[in-house]
């Protein structure tokens, strides 16, 4: 192969789509290797144009059971792991304060 042929061959990195990431707060860690993450977002009401806060909850896979309630985590979209889990915890960005 010449240099021009190798440049046209697509690599696995180029073929893989970037996966969606979200930042949210852990609201439950009572399950084994699973956390529930609440993601808040703000949108405008279509008629009254007031800012409305909405919350979505996602089940995320936490392999080492590191997350605690109140932690701020970054989750990433992944293949289906179970009936409800389609997200995986990538990092704990901020630890909660335990009193």
N, C-alpha and C positions, 0 to 999 in steps of 0.2 A: 504494500500500500504506500502511496505517496502521501505527502503532507496535506494535499488538497482533499484527498479521500477521507482521511481521518477527521478532518474538520467538519465534514458533513454528516458523520455518524452521530446520531443523537445519543447522549449519555442518559443514564437513569436519573440523574439529578434534574436534567432539563425536562424529562417526561413527567416527573412527579409534580402534582399540583401542590401549591402551598396550602397548608391546612389552616383552617380557621382557629384563631385563638381568642379567648375571652378572659377577662379578669373579674373575679367575684369573691364573695365572702362565704366561708364554710358555715352552713347553718346546722348541719348534722353530721356526726361521724360515728354513729351507733352501730353501723354495719361493719363487717369484716372486709377490709381492702376497698371500701366504697365510701365516698363522701358526697353530700348534697351541697352544691354550690349555687348560691343565689347571685344572679347578675342583674344589676339595676341599670336601666337606661331611661333617658328622657326623650319624649317626643312631643310634638305639638298636636293639640286637639284639632280635628279637621274643621269644626264649625266655630268654636270659641277661641281658637288660637292660643289657649293657655298651655303652659308647659305641664305635662302630665308624666309622673314617674311610674314606670312599670317594672316589674320584677319577673324574671324567668328563672326556673330552677332546673339544674342539670345534674345528673348522676355522673360522677367521675371516678375513675379507677385510681386508687392510692396504694401502690404495691407494698410499701413499707409501713403503712399506717402512721405516717408522720403528721398528718394534718389534725388540728384541734379546732373546736368550734370558735369562730371569730377570726380565724386566720384569713388573710388575703392571699389568694392563690391565682396562678395563671393556668388555665386548662386548654387542652388542644384536642381538636376533633380527631377521631381515630375510627378504626373498624369497629363493628358491634362486638362488644365483649359479653354482654348478657342481654336480657330482654329490654332493659332500660338504659344500660351504660353504653354511651357512644363517645365519651370524653375521657381523657387521661390527664392527671395532674402533672404539669411540667416543672413547676417550681412554687415554693412558698415565698412570696415576696415580702410579707410582713406577718410576724407572729402576733397572736393575741396576747393581751395582758391578763394573766391569771391572778385573781385576788384570793 
